[in-house]
Structures are given as C-alpha cells and as structure tokens.
Amino acid sequence: MSSDSALPLIENPIIVGFGGACVDFVAAVPSFPKPDTKIRTTQLKVQGGGNTGNAMTCAARLGLKPRIISKVAKDAQGRALLEELEADGVDTSFFVVSKEGTSPFSYVIVDSQTKTRTCIFTEGYPPMVPEDLPRANLLSALEGARVVYFDVRLPESALVIAQEAFRQNISILVDAERPREGLNDLLPLADYVICSEKFPQAWTETSSIPRALVSIILRLPRLKFVIATLGEDGCIMLEKCVDAEGSHLEEMDVDTSLKSLTRRKNDSIAMPTCIASSVTKFRAEGIGSVCGRLYFCTAEKIPPSELIDTTGAGDAFVGAVLYAICANLSPEKMLPFASYVAAASCRALGARSGLPYRTHPYLASFLN
C-alpha cells in the first residue's frame, strides 16, 4: 500500500492516557438472558478493555505514540493486558504493577438481537494511589506530550497528574462519560471535553443538550470545545471562538440553531458528514451566551448485517479525536473522521478488534 493512502505521521505524536485498562470477557449471545436461566454464547473473545486502554490503542493504530499510566497486578490477566497494549505500540512502561492483588476485568454481554451490550466491571486491587507514581516517573511520562487524556477513573491520582500537566501547559482532554467522583476537580483544568449523550444535561440540569453545551463552556472558561456523542444519531460540538467575543455578532437561540443545522443533513448519504454554523453568539435563555461555532455530524449508517458490537465505540471516537488534535485538523474534518473510526469499531466483537490502522484505505480521504 502506498504511503499516500495512509494517514500522515504526526511530527510530535506523543500523548498520555490515565485511567482504566482492564481485560474484557466479551460474550455474544442470541438474546439477553432472563433471570435464573442458562444460555450459551455464540462467540467469546478475551481481549483488553477499559476506556483509557481502548482509546490509547485506537490512537496508536492511527499513528500516535501513546503512553498509559495505570495499575495492574502481577497476575495472568495483568500480563496479558500489558502484552496486548505493547503489541499495538502503546508504551506501558509507566504502569504500576502490584506484586499482589488482582487486575481489573469486565464481563461484557453482547445481545446479538438488539445489538446492545451490558458491562459488568470488577475493579482491580489494590487501587492506584498518588504514592504509586513518584514525581520523577510522572515528569518522565509527561515529557514531550501533546495531550493528556483522562477517563476520570482513580480520581486522586488523576488530579495529581492533571495538575502537573496543567502546570506544564499540556493540553488536557476529559472523557465525561457520566458524573463520577473527582470529575468536578478535573473539568476546570480541561481544554477539551467529550461527553456521552446523557452527561451534559445531567451535569448542568438544563432542558436540552445544546443549552447544556453552552452552560458547560460558560462554567469551564479554559475549554476550546465540548462534544456530545449521540450514538447512531451522530454528535454535536460547540467550539468557543475567543477572537469573536468583542465583535458584533448575530445572537441566536442555540436550540433553534441546532435544529437549523440538522434540517440540512442528507439522509441518503451513508458516510459521516459535518454541518457547521457560522461564528455566532449562541444564547441559552436563563444561562447566558457563548461566541463560537456549532457543529452537527451524522454517524455512519451501518447496515444491520455489519453491526456486531458497540462496545468501545465511544473510546474509538476519543482516540480519533486525539489524533485529530495532534494533526491540527479542523472540526469539519475531525468529526466525520472520528465518527467513521467509531463505526469501524462496531463491525467486530469487542472494543478493539475493529479498530482501524493508519493504513486503512479510506481514513486518509477524510483529511483531504
């Protein structure tokens, strides 16, 4: 394959991820079992999982050089987890390996009929604490990093790492999957936030996702953008435009603006497409206003016969966004690219089996 068909290599590709890395026991079943019944799997896969483990694996396959800070035990699962990450090009030298205890793992039940997945997570023991990471190791892990990613696991250690990254002026991306302990300490340090569909309204107590995004930008003045992923309905992004704050911009209701964008989508196009507003002053009644651009991106329409498992799709999206940030991609290119990578991960069982490599023949087309 020619280099022209591969994603370009990034000049400074180092990123750091801190948080969950575990082993997933992924079982596909004909339908979700009823209580007190027995059922057979149609397919079983044992592979690495965890938000940070998945996102960093995705980023590595796209051409970045991720380092992970996390903790496992010196057991069979921990060894397998590290070996798999290393095989994908992820630097595991900053893992803490406990001589005793157990590594974290998840049972994942994939319902082949409804295309849903149910995760049952067991934490590792002993958990990581700040004392597990000497300052010299932390500084070494952050050296040369472009972005540091947090999935908001192990909050005490996460805050220590985030505060050091902040002091070094390293960009911080927070994955706000759901309200968690320590999240409110991390968010004020973030440059970028990616949310699940339910998080924005839950955190801001607002009546719609667009209004919630305005509220998040106002509450977190460091933010450059916030993205809400919507599964098969695509994603919404609000980007703050600092240079436009002093100018005389048209003021628009943010809910009305999003409806205007979504009306422009073409349902006949299967591939992800991004629709962007002009720079506008977006108003959320009773909350305030933000100068910026609003983006709506569709998800890829995956044929039912090709949709296997949505486990880790959000992590794949994050991994692709990390690549896009390092490659300085515009949002119009970043969002379809990340949506396509997320869709690719849904075409195989488990969070990592379907993650594409930088030589995938279609990925580079999103950058043109």
N, C-alpha and C positions, 0 to 999 in steps of 0.2 A: 504494500500500500504506500502511495506517495505521501510525503510529508505535507503536501498541500491539502490533503483530505483529513488531516489530523488537527486537533486543537493546538494552537500555538503554545509553546512553552513560555512560562512567565519568568520575567527577569529575576524577581525576588519571590520565590514560591513558598516560603516558609510560613506556616500557620500553626497555631497551638489549640488543642481542644482539651477542655477539662470537664469530666463528668462520668456518665455511665458507659461502661464497657462490660459486657456480660456474654454468656453463652445462651443461645436460643435453642430450645427444643420445639421445632415447628411441626405440628401435626395437622395434615389436611384430612378432613372428614366429610362424608356426604352431606351431613347437616349437623347443626349444633346439638349435642346430646341433651336429652331430658334428664332431670334429676333421677338418681338411683337406677340408671340404666348402663349397659355396656355397649361400646361401639368400637369399630375397627378403623384404623387410619387407612386412607388410600395412598398417602405418601408421607414420609417422615424425613426431616432434614435437621441435622445438628450443625449449627454454624454460629459465628459471632453475631452479637446484637448490642443493644444499648444505643441511646441517642448519639452520644459522642463517638462511640466506636463506628457506628454506621456512617455518620456524617463525614468523619475523617477518612474512612475507606473510600467513600464516594469522591472526596476531594483528591485523594491520592490517585485514583484511577483517571481522573481528569487532568492530572499532571502537576498538582501541587505537592509540597513536601510537608505533610502534617506530622506534628509531634503530639502525643497524648500524655496527659498527666492523669493518672487514675490509680486504682489499687485492686489487686487480686491476691489470692492465696497461692501458696506453692502446692497446688493440687493439680489433678489431671485437667480439669476444666480451665484453670488459670494458664497452664502451659499451652493448651490448645488455642486459647483466646489470643495469647501473645504471638504464637507462631502464625496464626492466620493473618493478623494485622501486619506482621513483618513481611509476609509473602506478598501483601498488597502494597508495600512500600511505605508503611506507616512507621515512624520512629517510636519504639516502645521503651527506649532507654530511661524514660522518666516515670515509668510505672513504679509504684511501691509494691513489692512482693512480700507478703506476710508469710513467715515460716509455718504458722499455724492458721487454723480457721478454714473458711470456705469462700470460694469465688462466687460472685453474683450470677444468677441464671434466671431465665424466664421460660415458662411454658406458653406456647402460642398455639391456639386452636383456630384453624382456618376453616370456615364454613364454605364449602365449595358451591353450595346452592345460593346463598345470599351474598357471597363474596365479601363477608365480614371476617374480622379477626378479633379474638379475645386474648388478652395478655395477662398472665399471672406471674408477677415478679417476686423473686426472693433476693433480698439484699445480701451482699457479701459480709463476712465477719472476719476480723474486726473492721469497722468502718474506717475510712480515711479521716485523719485529723490534721490540723495545721502542722503539728510537730513531726509528721511523717515526711514533710518536704522542707529540708534545710534551705536556708536562703540562697546558698551558693548554687544548689540544684535548680531553684526557681529562676534565678538570674540566667543560668545556662539554658534552661528551657525556653525562656523568652527572648534570648539573644537572636536578633535578626528577624523576628516575627513581624508579619504584616498585620495579622488579625488574630485575636484570641476569642475562642468560642466557648460558651457556657450553656449547658442544658439544665442548670440550676439544681443538680444533684450535689450532695456533700457540701452544704451551704457555707459552713465555717471555713473550709479550705478554699472554696470558690471565691469568697470575699477577699481573702489574703492575696490570691493570685490576681484577681481583678484590680485590686488597689495598686499592686505593683505595676501591672500593665498600664493602668491609668497614669501613674507617675512617669512612666516611660513614654507616654503619648502613643501607645499602641492601640489601634482600633479594637473595639470590643463589640461582639455580636452576641446577643442573648436570645436564646430559644425559649419563648414564653408559651410552653405547651399548656400549662394550667397554673393556677396560683399554687405556689409552693413556699415552704419555709426558706427564707433568705432571698426570695425574688425581689422584694422591695428594696433590699440593700444593693442588689446588683444593677437594677434598672437605671438608677441615676448616673451610673458610670458608662452606660451603653451608647455606642454610636449608631448601632443598628439593632432593630428588634424584629423577629419573625414570630408571629403568633398563630396558634391554632384558631379555628373558626369561633370557638366559644369563649376564648380568653378575653378579647377586647371588651366585650360588654360586661363580663363577669368582673373584670378588674376596675372598670370605670363606672359601672352601674348606669349606663346610658341606654337609649332606646334602639340604637342601630349600630352596625359595625362602622359605617363612615363617621358617625358622630363620635364613636369611641376612639377612632384613629386620631381625630382632631384633639380629643381630650388627652390622649397619650403623648402626642407631640408637645402639647402645652405643658404637661406635667414633667416632661423629660427634655429640658432645653438643649441637651447635647445631641439629641437624635438627629440623624441625617434622613433616615426613612424608617417607616414601620410597615410591615407586610402582614396581612391576614390571609392565611391559606384557607380555601373553601372546598377542598377535595375535588370532586368531579365538576364543581361549579367554577373552578379556577382560583384566582387570587385577586386581592385588592391591595394597592400600595399607595401610601401618602408620602411624598417626598417634600421636605422643607426646603424652601428657596430663600436663603438668608438675604441675598443681594436684592431681592424684590420687596423686602419689608418696608422700605421707605417710599416706594413708588405708589402711584395712584392706580390701583388695580380694581377691576370689577369685583364686587363681592357677590358670591353665590352660595346658596344653601348646599351643604356638602351632600345631603341625601339626594337632592334634585340633580346635582352634578353627576353622581354615580349612575343614576337612572338614565341620564342622557348618554353616558358612555356605554352602558350595557345595551341600549337600543341600537347601537352602531355595530354590534357583533354580527358576524355572518355565520349562521348555524350550519351552513353547508361545508364549511372548512373544518377538516378533522384535526389539523395541527394547531398547536397553541398560537394565539395571536394576541397582540397587546394593543390596547386603545388608550391613548393618553389625552389628558386635558391640556389646555394652555396654562401658563402660570396664572394663578387665580388666588384671590383671598377667599378661602373656604370658611363658611360660617356654620357653626353648630349652635342653635338657639339655646341660651342659658349656659353655654360652656365657653364660648369665645371663638376666635377666628385664627386661621393659620395661612400664611402665604406659601404657596407651593404648587405642586402638580399632583394630580390624582391619576392613577393608572388602574385599568381593569384588564386582566389577562385571562383568556379562556384556558381550560385544561384540554389536553389531547383527548379526542374521542376514541377510546379503546374498544374495539369490537368485543362483545361478551365472550367470544371463544378464546380471546387472548388475555383477558383479565384473570389472573391467577390469585394474587395475594397483595393486599395493600400495606402489609407490614413494612414499616420503614420508609414509606413514600415521603413523609414529611422530612425525614433525615436526609433523603436523597436531594430534596429541594434545597435544604440548607447547604449541603455540600456543594451544589452547583452555584448557589448564591456566593459562597465563599470564593469559588473560582472566579466568578464574575467581578467581585470586588477587587481581587488581586489583578485581574486583567483590565480593570477600569472600563468595564462595559457599561453602556447606557442602560437605563431601566427598560427601554423599548427592546433591547436585545437580551438583557438579563432575565426578565420574567418568562418569556417563551422558552428560553434555553433551560431554565430551572424547571419549568413545568414539563418539558419533554423528558428531562432526566428522571424526574419523579415518576412519570408514566412508564418509562422503561423499566423501573424497578418493580412495577406492578405486574410484569409479564412473567415472573418466575416466583417460585416458592421461597419464602424467607426474605429478610431485609436486604441481603447483599447479592444474591445470585443474579439478579437482573441489572445490577449497576453497570452502566456502560464505561468503556475505556476511552481515552482521548483519541484513539484511532477509529472510533465508531464512525462509519462513513457519513452520517447525517449531522453530527454535532457541529462541525465547523460551519455548516450552512447558516446557523443561527447568528454567527458573528459577522457575516458579510453585510 
